[in-house]
Amino acid sequence: MTRLPGLRLRGAASLLTAAALSGTAALAQTATTSEAITLENIVISAQQETLQNLGVSEITAEQIEKTPVSNDISELVRKQPGVNLTGASSSGQRGNQRQIDIRGMGPENTLILIDGVPVQSRNVVQMRRGGERDTRGDSNWVPAELIERIEVIRGPAAARYGSGAAGGVVNIITKRPETETFSVNLRYDQPESDMEGATKRVNVMWAKPLSDKLSFRVTANYNRTEPDDPDINDAATSGCTSTGDDCDSAAGSEGVINRDATFLLSWEPVGGQEYDFEFGISEQDNIYAGDTLLSNSTDTTTALADDEETTNKMLRRTFKLTHRGEYDFGDTMSYFQWEHTRDKRLSEGSAGGGEGAINSESEWGIRVMNNITAKTEWTMPMSLAGRDASTTVGAEIRHERMDDPVSIATNEISVDFGDYPQTAAERDRHLQQTMAGLYVESNILATDRLTVIPALRYDWADTFGHAVSGGLNASYALSGSWTLKGGAAQAFKAPNIYQLNEGYAYVTSGNGCPYPYHRNGPCYVLGNEDLDAETSLNTELGIAYNGLGGLNATLTGFYNYYHDKIQSGTNQIGTVTSGSRTYRLYQWENVPEAEVGGVEGSVAAPLSDVLDFSANFTWMAVSENKESGEPLSLVPDYTINAQLNWQATDKLSMIPAVTYYGPIQAAETSELTGYDNDETDSRKAYGLVNLGFYYDYSQKIRVSAGVTNLFDKTVLRSNEGANTYNEPGRAYYVGLSSTF
């Protein structure tokens, strides 16, 4: 299963070398330092060293406070190098359900962690044949104000995290109960346009040590974002002359209600032995704005949108036990987590013109997923080949089990496909998959200047078999200020249980039939238990500068060779004729190859005692499914972020920021059907300017305020070509944080 791309690596090496050697003093990232030349007597873990890689960014609590988000932390993560927001597929369906996309590999290849533990709630949502899910993803389970920091890990450094990290990892780390704290945070966000939804949020955290051995933390959060007006995109839709006309336009962004609560008890019975017991419960309810899979409204969807009804509710419960130990031989970290997700939705049409459109105002379907994740990791200093080193060994188990009576019952097959289960009664509604992984990783001080981090991981699953991943990262101190860093690693993603389940059928009445059978159906896409895991070989090479006047700068080239990508098949594997109709059979299949490559960089420097400047950019040189020639996801050709932090007075700070997005190229043909797309318009380049203020009224009270999209660059969704999402217009916000 582990395949290398052979001669194609030459192209990767050329791209990476050119990126590293051109403009080396240009752009960079603040977290990069040159530890390799200063750690002669200190050996840190491979994971700690990996977090110094070029493809790693860290967002601190202070940065979150200075650039607050209206709702989801994805708004902040998207401003890191190599990161954008996009829908789950290049089709653009469910376009406003944008999620974190790292290096153009798509949201399904971005692994979300909370305190180092995978979050898998979005996997309960049905995956349709374009690879899209009607989900906001898993980046909004923790309110921004309760986060200590966010680690964004891209490229080879992410391979050690196992399935789902082929694009990268976002690790959300929450605040610990280290000191007695009671904090209250308020936020209100008001768009200037009355067609866009306002946001209001309140959350509290109470943390307190009860003794020198016991402490606790309690958090609670409520957030409500109103939906966009159902007619917000009328002016961008063909056949609509102005907003408010009676026409069938694409929907805006739905609203969301977040309710979150956690309880953490931390116990240290003896020094160096710490246990955490944590319970959490969260609910995310949408507020409907009229979105459908095919953007074709019905009387039912119009009525639900007009009344701003809730059409789906996702409930997430967690229990986690964590142990951290310090011993003479090294340190250990182990955890066990149970994650329960209940997805309740109004029923939707399964095929034809009503596919993916809500067809009932009262009939609900419920899917339930239980995920068990356990991990143990041991880090030990040692000597390897006479050199100081630190080695980490670990084991991980992930088990997911879903009860899905919804799609099993609604997608029955009209004809007999032999051994394939035809009716809901013949199918197993309980879908499950178990994966177990073993890994080893070392941080080796090979010379006073050279640090190497080899890693190897083996995963086995009871569904697709096995996968081998891991790789090699290295850094070389060229001088006290310049460091050359690079790496190569193989990563993988397991097939999801919808794609693997032989009892899961997806039906189209004819419009979605692959070439050359347009409107000549029905066509069925069936689960395939013989799927291989998706694999990618991720490489990067770059140079970092840390020196003169506090200047930090890096430039990094990256290239990902993507193999065995899973998508809805276009190769017919069988037919059944019944009467005058021919029923065509397809299944999920592995696509031979795809590639993603580009250049990232960022720069940070103090301009004076009271003024700091930072900027980053991403250029996507290539993003292509080699079978279809189409992009893997709808991300801009380039993205530029820049920000000033001006400490105007001892209490007042001002933060102007700008983001500029390059054009987004549209797919010329549909990967689902092989037919030419009717609209291939690219989304034009555009820029956004934000202006924020925060004022420290006292040591305990901070007031924030600002304007987002200062020049009101509103971008509407038309679903023509790459115009698949809304960019909100000018809005005003105010916030209050009080800590006691």
C-alpha positions in Angstrom: 0.0 0.0 0.0 2.9 2.4 0.6 3.8 3.7 -2.8 6.4 6.4 -3.7 6.0 8.7 -6.6 9.2 7.9 -8.3 10.4 10.4 -10.9 7.8 13.0 -9.8 10.0 13.7 -6.7 12.4 15.4 -9.0 9.8 18.1 -9.6 9.2 18.4 -5.9 12.9 18.8 -5.2 13.2 21.5 -7.9 10.3 23.4 -6.5 11.5 23.2 -2.9 15.1 24.1 -3.7 14.1 27.1 -5.8 11.8 28.3 -3.0 14.5 28.0 -0.3 17.3 29.7 -2.3 15.3 32.7 -3.7 14.6 35.7 -1.6 15.9 34.2 1.6 15.8 37.4 3.6 12.2 38.1 2.6 9.4 36.5 4.7 9.1 34.6 7.9 7.3 33.3 10.9 7.7 34.5 14.5 8.0 31.0 16.2 11.2 30.1 14.3 14.4 30.1 16.2 17.9 28.6 15.8 17.9 26.2 18.8 20.1 23.7 16.9 23.2 25.9 17.6 22.4 26.5 21.3 21.2 23.1 22.6 24.5 21.4 23.0 23.7 20.4 26.6 19.9 20.4 26.4 17.9 17.7 24.7 14.2 18.4 24.1 11.6 15.9 22.8 11.1 15.3 19.1 7.7 16.9 19.4 9.1 20.0 20.9 11.7 20.3 18.2 9.1 19.6 15.5 7.1 22.6 16.8 10.0 24.8 15.7 9.7 23.6 12.1 9.0 26.1 9.3 5.5 24.6 8.7 4.4 25.4 12.3 2.6 28.5 13.6 1.4 29.3 17.1 -1.5 31.6 18.0 -1.2 32.8 21.6 -4.0 33.8 24.0 -2.8 37.4 23.7 -3.1 37.3 19.9 -6.6 35.8 20.2 -7.5 38.7 22.5 -6.0 41.3 20.2 -7.7 39.9 17.0 -11.0 38.5 18.4 -13.2 36.3 16.3 -17.0 36.8 15.9 -17.8 33.1 16.3 -15.4 30.3 15.1 -11.6 30.2 15.7 -11.3 29.2 12.0 -11.6 33.0 11.3 -8.2 33.4 13.1 -6.5 30.2 11.9 -7.2 31.1 8.2 -4.7 34.0 8.6 -1.8 31.7 9.2 0.6 30.8 6.3 -0.7 27.9 4.2 -4.2 28.1 5.6 -7.5 29.0 4.0 -11.2 28.2 4.4 -13.0 26.1 1.8 -15.9 23.7 1.4 -15.4 20.0 1.7 -15.0 19.5 -2.1 -14.2 21.4 -5.3 -17.9 21.2 -6.3 -18.7 24.2 -4.2 -21.8 22.6 -2.8 -22.6 23.8 0.7 -20.2 26.6 -0.1 -20.8 28.6 3.0 -20.0 25.7 5.3 -16.4 26.6 5.1 -13.8 24.8 7.1 -10.0 24.9 7.7 -8.0 23.8 4.7 -4.3 23.5 5.1 -2.1 23.7 2.0 -5.0 23.0 -0.3 -5.5 19.4 0.8 -9.1 20.0 1.8 -10.9 20.0 5.3 -11.1 16.2 5.4 -7.3 16.2 5.6 -7.1 18.6 8.4 -7.1 17.0 11.8 -8.6 19.0 14.7 -7.3 18.3 18.2 -8.5 19.7 21.5 -5.7 19.4 24.1 -3.9 16.9 21.8 -7.0 14.6 21.4 -8.7 14.1 18.0 -12.1 15.6 17.5 -14.3 13.4 15.2 -17.8 14.7 15.6 -18.1 16.0 12.0 -17.7 12.4 10.8 -21.3 11.6 11.8 -22.6 13.9 9.1 -23.5 12.1 5.8 -20.9 12.3 3.1 -22.5 12.8 -0.3 -21.0 11.7 -3.6 -19.1 14.9 -4.1 -17.2 14.5 -0.8 -19.2 17.3 0.8 -20.8 17.2 4.2 -23.4 19.7 5.6 -21.2 20.6 8.6 -19.2 23.5 9.9 -16.4 21.2 11.0 -14.9 20.7 14.4 -13.2 24.0 15.0 -16.0 25.6 17.1 -16.3 23.4 20.1 -14.1 25.7 22.3 -14.9 29.5 22.7 -11.9 31.6 21.7 -11.7 33.3 25.1 -11.0 30.0 26.8 -8.1 29.0 24.6 -4.5 29.3 25.8 -3.0 28.8 22.4 -3.5 27.2 19.0 -0.8 25.2 17.3 -1.1 25.0 13.5 1.1 22.2 12.1 1.6 21.8 8.4 3.4 19.4 6.1 5.9 16.7 7.2 5.6 17.7 10.9 1.9 16.6 10.9 2.6 13.0 9.8 3.1 11.7 13.4 -0.5 12.4 14.3 -1.9 9.5 12.2 -5.0 9.4 10.0 -6.5 12.7 8.8 -3.4 14.8 9.2 -2.2 14.7 5.5 -2.9 18.4 5.2 -2.0 19.4 8.7 -3.1 19.6 12.3 -4.9 22.3 14.4 -4.3 21.7 18.1 -6.6 23.8 20.3 -5.1 24.0 23.8 -7.3 25.2 26.6 -6.5 27.3 29.7 -5.3 25.3 32.7 -6.5 25.8 36.4 -3.0 26.9 37.6 -4.1 30.0 39.5 -7.4 31.1 41.0 -9.3 32.9 38.2 -12.8 34.0 37.5 -13.3 35.6 34.1 -16.3 36.9 32.2 -16.2 37.6 28.5 -18.8 39.5 26.5 -18.9 40.1 22.7 -21.4 41.7 20.3 -20.9 41.9 16.6 -23.3 44.0 14.4 -23.1 44.0 10.6 -23.9 47.2 8.9 -26.2 45.4 6.4 -29.5 44.2 7.9 -29.3 41.2 5.6 -26.3 39.7 7.5 -26.6 38.0 10.9 -25.4 39.6 14.2 -23.5 37.7 16.9 -23.7 37.9 20.6 -21.6 35.8 23.0 -21.0 35.4 26.7 -18.7 32.9 28.5 -17.3 32.4 31.9 -14.4 30.5 33.4 -13.8 29.7 37.1 -10.5 28.0 38.0 -9.3 27.4 41.5 -6.6 25.3 43.3 -8.4 23.6 46.2 -5.1 22.5 47.8 -1.5 21.8 46.7 -2.8 18.6 45.2 -6.2 19.4 43.8 -7.6 22.1 41.4 -10.6 22.5 39.2 -11.9 24.5 36.2 -15.5 25.2 35.2 -16.4 26.8 31.9 -19.7 27.8 30.3 -20.4 29.5 27.0 -23.4 30.8 25.0 -23.1 32.1 21.4 -25.8 33.1 19.0 -25.2 34.1 15.4 -28.2 35.1 13.4 -28.6 33.7 9.8 -28.3 35.8 6.7 -31.5 36.9 5.0 -32.7 34.2 2.5 -32.5 36.8 -0.3 -29.0 38.1 0.4 -27.6 36.7 -2.8 -30.4 37.7 -5.2 -28.3 40.5 -6.7 -25.5 38.0 -7.7 -27.8 35.5 -9.3 -28.6 35.3 -13.0 -32.2 36.4 -13.6 -32.4 38.6 -10.5 -32.1 42.3 -11.2 -32.0 43.5 -7.6 -32.1 42.2 -4.0 -35.5 41.1 -3.0 -36.7 39.9 -6.4 -38.6 36.6 -6.5 -35.9 34.3 -7.8 -34.1 31.1 -6.9 -30.7 32.4 -5.5 -28.0 30.7 -3.6 -28.4 30.8 0.2 -26.3 32.9 2.5 -24.7 31.7 5.7 -26.8 29.9 8.2 -27.0 31.0 11.9 -25.7 29.0 14.8 -26.4 28.6 18.5 -23.5 27.3 20.6 -24.0 26.1 24.2 -20.9 24.7 25.9 -19.9 23.6 29.4 -16.9 21.7 30.8 -15.7 20.6 34.2 -12.0 19.7 34.8 -10.6 18.2 38.0 -6.8 18.1 38.2 -5.2 15.9 40.9 -1.5 15.6 41.7 -1.2 13.0 44.4 2.6 13.2 44.5 5.1 15.4 42.7 5.5 14.6 39.0 2.2 12.6 38.8 -0.8 14.4 37.5 -4.3 13.2 36.6 -7.0 15.1 34.8 -10.7 14.1 34.9 -12.7 16.1 32.4 -16.4 16.2 31.3 -17.8 18.3 28.5 -21.1 18.8 26.9 -21.8 21.0 23.8 -24.7 21.6 21.5 -24.6 23.4 18.1 -28.0 24.2 16.6 -28.2 25.8 13.1 -30.6 28.5 12.2 -31.7 27.8 8.7 -30.9 30.3 5.9 -32.3 28.3 3.0 -29.3 26.3 1.8 -29.8 23.1 -0.2 -27.3 20.8 -1.9 -28.2 21.9 -5.4 -29.3 25.5 -4.5 -32.9 24.9 -5.6 -35.4 26.1 -3.1 -38.8 24.5 -2.4 -41.9 25.7 -0.6 -40.6 23.8 2.5 -37.1 25.3 2.5 -38.5 28.8 1.8 -40.9 28.5 4.8 -38.2 27.2 7.1 -35.8 30.0 6.1 -38.4 32.7 6.4 -39.2 31.5 10.0 -35.5 31.1 10.9 -36.2 27.5 12.0 -33.6 25.1 13.5 -33.2 22.3 11.0 -30.3 20.4 12.6 -28.9 19.9 16.1 -25.6 18.4 17.0 -25.0 17.3 20.6 -21.4 16.4 21.7 -20.5 14.8 25.0 -17.0 13.9 26.1 -15.3 12.2 29.1 -11.5 12.3 29.2 -9.0 10.9 31.6 -5.4 12.1 31.2 -2.2 11.1 33.1 1.1 13.0 32.9 4.1 11.4 34.7 7.7 12.4 35.3 10.2 9.5 36.0 13.9 9.0 36.2 13.8 7.4 32.7 11.7 10.2 31.1 8.2 11.6 30.8 4.9 9.9 29.9 1.5 11.1 28.8 -1.5 8.9 28.4 -5.2 9.6 27.8 -8.6 7.9 27.3 -11.5 9.7 25.7 -15.1 8.8 25.0 -16.7 11.2 22.5 -20.5 10.8 21.9 -22.1 12.8 19.0 -25.8 12.9 18.3 -26.8 14.5 14.9 -30.5 15.3 14.6 -31.7 16.6 11.2 -34.9 17.2 9.4 -35.3 14.7 6.6 -33.9 15.5 3.1 -34.6 14.3 -0.4 -32.3 11.5 -1.5 -32.4 11.8 -5.3 -33.6 13.9 -8.2 -34.3 17.6 -8.1 -35.0 17.5 -4.4 -31.7 15.8 -3.5 -30.2 17.3 -0.4 -33.2 19.7 0.2 -35.2 19.5 3.4 -38.6 17.9 2.5 -40.3 17.9 5.9 -40.9 20.4 8.6 -41.5 17.8 11.3 -39.8 14.5 10.4 -36.4 14.2 12.1 -33.7 11.7 11.5 -31.0 10.9 14.1 -27.5 9.5 13.7 -25.4 8.7 16.7 -21.6 8.2 16.7 -19.4 7.0 19.6 -15.7 7.4 19.3 -13.2 5.8 21.7 -9.6 7.2 21.5 -6.8 6.1 23.7 -3.1 6.9 23.6 0.1 6.5 25.6 3.4 8.2 24.8 6.8 7.8 26.5 9.6 10.3 26.0 13.1 9.3 27.1 16.5 11.0 26.9 19.3 8.7 25.6 22.4 8.4 23.5 22.2 7.2 19.9 25.4 6.4 18.1 27.2 8.5 20.7 25.1 11.5 20.2 22.6 13.1 22.7 19.0 12.3 21.7 15.5 12.1 23.0 13.2 9.3 21.8 9.4 9.1 21.9 7.5 5.8 21.6 3.7 5.7 21.5 0.6 3.7 20.8 -2.8 4.9 19.8 -6.2 3.3 19.3 -9.2 4.9 17.6 -12.6 3.1 17.5 -15.6 4.7 15.8 -19.1 3.2 15.8 -22.2 4.9 14.3 -25.9 4.0 14.3 -27.2 5.3 11.0 -30.9 4.4 10.4 -31.3 7.5 8.2 -29.3 6.9 5.0 -29.8 3.1 5.3 -33.6 3.6 5.2 -33.9 6.4 2.6 -31.5 5.0 -0.1 -33.1 1.7 -0.9 -32.2 0.0 -4.1 -35.0 -0.6 -6.6 -33.4 -3.6 -8.3 -31.4 -6.7 -7.3 -27.6 -6.2 -7.5 -26.9 -9.8 -6.5 -25.1 -10.1 -3.2 -25.6 -6.4 -2.4 -28.2 -5.7 0.3 -31.2 -4.2 -1.3 -33.6 -3.1 1.4 -33.1 -1.4 4.7 -34.0 -4.6 6.6 -31.1 -6.4 4.9 -28.5 -3.8 5.8 -26.5 -3.3 9.0 -27.2 0.2 10.3 -24.3 0.0 12.7 -21.1 1.1 11.0 -17.8 0.8 12.7 -14.0 0.9 12.2 -11.1 0.3 14.6 -7.5 1.5 14.0 -4.4 0.9 16.1 -1.1 2.6 15.6 2.5 2.3 16.9 5.1 5.0 16.4 8.6 6.0 17.3 10.3 9.4 16.9 13.7 10.7 17.9 15.3 14.1 18.2 19.0 13.6 17.6 21.7 16.2 17.9 23.8 14.7 15.1 26.4 17.6 15.3 26.5 20.9 17.1 24.7 22.4 14.1 22.6 19.5 12.7 19.4 18.2 14.4 17.6 15.3 12.8 14.1 13.9 13.6 13.4 10.5 12.1 10.0 9.0 12.7 8.2 5.8 11.8 4.5 4.9 12.3 2.6 1.8 11.6 -1.3 1.7 11.6 -3.6 -1.3 11.3 -7.3 -1.2 10.7 -10.0 -3.9 10.6 -11.3 -2.4 7.4 -8.6 -1.2 4.9 -5.6 -3.1 6.3 -2.4 -1.3 7.2 -0.6 1.9 6.5 3.0 2.9 7.0 3.8 6.6 7.6 6.5 8.8 9.2 9.5 10.4 7.7 12.5 12.6 8.4 12.8 16.3 9.5 16.1 18.1 10.0 17.5 21.6 10.8 21.0 22.8 10.2 22.3 26.0 11.8 24.2 27.8 9.0 25.2 30.5 11.5 23.8 32.1 14.7 21.1 33.7 12.7 20.4 31.5 9.6 18.9 28.0 9.8 18.1 25.6 7.0 15.2 23.3 7.7 13.3 20.7 5.7 11.6 17.4 5.8 9.8 14.6 4.0 7.1 12.4 5.5 4.4 10.0 4.3 0.9 10.6 5.8 -2.4 8.8 5.4 -6.1 9.1 5.8 -8.4 6.2 6.5 -11.5 5.7 4.4 -14.6 6.9 6.3 -17.3 4.4 7.3 -19.8 5.7 4.8 -17.4 4.9 2.0 -16.5 1.5 3.4 -20.0 0.3 4.2 -21.5 -2.1 1.7 -24.9 -1.2 3.1 -24.6 2.5 2.2 -26.1 3.4 -1.2 -26.2 6.8 -2.9 -28.7 7.2 -5.7 -29.1 9.8 -8.4 -32.2 9.8 -10.7 -30.1 10.7 -13.7 -28.7 14.2 -13.6 -25.8 13.1 -11.6 -24.9 10.0 -13.7 -21.3 10.1 -14.9 -20.4 10.6 -18.6 -21.8 9.5 -21.0 -25.0 8.6 -19.2 -26.5 12.1 -18.4 -30.2 11.7 -17.5 -29.9 8.0 -18.3 -30.3 6.5 -14.8 -30.9 5.8 -12.0 -27.3 5.5 -11.0 -26.1 4.1 -7.7 -22.9 4.8 -5.8 -22.2 1.9 -3.4 -19.9 1.5 -0.5 -16.7 -0.3 -1.2 -15.1 -2.4 1.5 -11.9 -2.9 -0.6 -10.8 0.8 -0.5 -7.2 1.6 0.4 -6.2 4.4 2.7 -5.4 7.7 1.0 -1.7 8.5 1.2 0.4 11.6 0.6 4.2 12.2 0.5 4.7 15.6 2.0 7.9 17.5 1.5 9.2 21.0 2.4 12.4 22.9 2.4 13.1 26.4 3.6 15.4 28.8 5.4 14.9 30.9 8.5 16.5 34.0 9.8 16.4 35.2 13.4 18.6 38.1 14.3 19.2 41.7 13.5 16.8 44.1 15.4 14.5 41.3 16.4 13.7 40.4 12.7 12.3 36.9 12.1 12.0 35.6 8.6 11.4 32.4 6.7 10.7 31.2 3.2 9.4 27.6 2.6 8.6 25.6 -0.4 6.2 22.6 -0.1 5.1 19.8 -2.3 2.5 17.0 -1.6 2.2 14.0 -3.8 -1.3 12.7 -3.1 -2.1 9.0 -4.0 -5.3 6.9 -3.7 -7.6 9.8 -3.1 -11.1 8.5 -2.5 -14.0 9.9 -4.5 -17.3 8.8 -6.0 -16.5 6.6 -8.9 -17.1 7.4 -12.6 -16.2 4.0 -13.9 -19.3 1.8 -14.3 -18.9 -1.6 -12.7 -22.2 -3.1 -13.6 -25.8 -2.7 -14.8 -29.2 -4.2 -14.2 -32.0 -3.9 -16.7 -35.6 -3.9 -15.4 -38.3 -3.2 -17.9 -37.3 -0.3 -20.1 -34.8 1.2 -17.6 -31.2 0.5 -17.0 -29.8 0.8 -13.5 -26.1 1.7 -13.5 -23.8 0.7 -10.7 -20.8 2.7 -9.4 -18.9 2.7 -6.1 -16.4 4.7 -4.2 -12.9 4.3 -5.6 -9.3 5.3 -5.2 -8.1 7.9 -7.7 -4.5 7.3 -8.9 -2.8 10.5 -8.1 -3.0 14.2 -7.3 -0.5 16.9 -6.4 -0.3 20.2 -4.4 2.6 22.5 -4.2 3.5 26.1 -3.4 5.5 28.6 -1.3 4.8 30.0 2.2 6.6 32.8 4.1 6.1 35.3 6.8 8.0 38.2 8.5 7.8 39.7 11.9 9.8 42.7 13.2 9.5 45.5 15.8 9.5 48.8 14.0 9.9 50.8 17.2 9.4 50.4 20.9 5.6 50.8 20.4 5.1 49.4 16.9 5.3 45.8 15.6 4.8 44.5 12.1 4.0 41.0 10.9 3.0 39.5 7.6 2.7 36.2 5.8 1.9 34.9 2.3 0.9 31.7 0.6 1.2 31.0 -3.1 -0.4 27.8 -4.5 1.8 26.8 -7.5 -0.1 23.6 -8.3 -3.3 21.9 -7.1 -4.5 19.2 -9.4 -6.3 15.9 -9.5 -4.2 14.2 -12.1 -7.1 12.1 -13.4 -9.5 15.0 -14.1 -7.0 17.9 -14.2 -9.2 19.9 -11.8 -8.2 21.6 -8.5 -8.4 19.6 -5.3 -10.2 22.4 -3.5 -11.4 25.9 -4.1 -8.6 28.0 -2.5 -7.0 31.3 -3.7 -4.0 31.2 -6.0 -2.3 33.4 -3.4 -3.1 34.9 0.0 -1.4 37.8 1.8 -1.9 38.8 5.5 -0.4 41.8 7.1 -0.8 43.5 10.5 0.5 46.3 12.6 0.3 46.4 16.4 0.6 49.9 17.7 0.8 50.5 21.5 -0.6 54.0 21.3 -0.5 54.6 25.1 0.1 52.4 28.1 -3.5 51.4 28.0 -4.6 51.7 24.4 -3.5 49.6 21.4 -4.6 49.8 17.8 -4.3 47.0 15.3 -4.9 47.7 11.6 -4.8 44.5 9.4 -5.2 43.6 5.8 -5.9 40.3 4.0 -5.7 40.0 0.2 -7.0 36.9 -1.6 -6.0 36.1 -5.1 -8.3 34.6 -7.7 -9.9 31.2 -7.1 -10.0 29.0 -10.2 -13.2 27.1 -10.9 -13.3 23.5 -12.1 -13.9 23.2 -15.8 -15.5 19.7 -15.5 -17.4 18.0 -12.8 -15.4 15.3 -10.9 -18.8 13.7 -10.2 -20.0 13.3 -13.7 -17.2 14.1 -16.1 -19.3 16.7 -17.9 -18.3 20.2 -18.6 -19.4 22.7 -16.0 -21.9 25.3 -17.2 -20.0 28.1 -15.4 -16.3 28.2 -15.0 -15.9 31.8 -13.8 -13.0 32.3 -11.3 -13.7 34.3 -8.2 -11.8 37.6 -8.6 -9.1 38.8 -6.3 -10.3 41.0 -3.4 -8.9 42.5 -0.2 -10.3 43.1 3.4 -9.2 45.7 5.9 -9.9 45.4 9.6 -9.2 47.9 12.4 -9.2 46.8 16.0 -8.7 48.6 19.3 -8.3 47.3 22.8 -8.1 49.3 26.0 -6.9 48.1 29.4 -9.3 50.0 31.7 -7.6 48.4 34.7 -5.5 45.3 35.4 -8.8 43.3 35.5 -10.9 44.9 32.8 -10.2 45.1 29.1 -12.4 46.6 26.5 -12.1 45.7 22.8 -13.8 47.3 19.8 -13.3 47.5 16.1 -14.5 47.4 12.5 -14.2 44.4 10.2 -14.1 44.8 6.5 -13.6 48.5 6.9 -14.2 49.4 3.2 -17.3 47.1 3.0 -16.0 44.8 0.3 -19.0 42.5 0.2 -18.7 39.3 -1.9 -21.9 37.5 -2.8 -22.4 33.8 -3.6 -23.9 32.9 -7.0 -22.8 29.3 -7.3 -21.4 30.2 -10.8 -17.9 28.9 -11.1 -15.9 29.6 -8.0 -18.4 32.1 -6.6 -19.5 29.6 -3.9 -19.5 31.5 -0.6 -20.3 34.8 1.0 -17.8 37.2 2.4 -19.6 39.4 5.0 -19.5 43.2 4.6 -18.6 45.9 7.1 -19.4 45.1 10.7 -18.8 46.6 14.1 -17.9 44.8 17.3 -17.4 45.5 21.0 -16.2 43.2 23.7 -15.5 43.2 27.4 -13.2 40.9 29.3 -13.1 40.9 33.1 -10.8 38.8 35.2 -10.9 38.5 39.0 
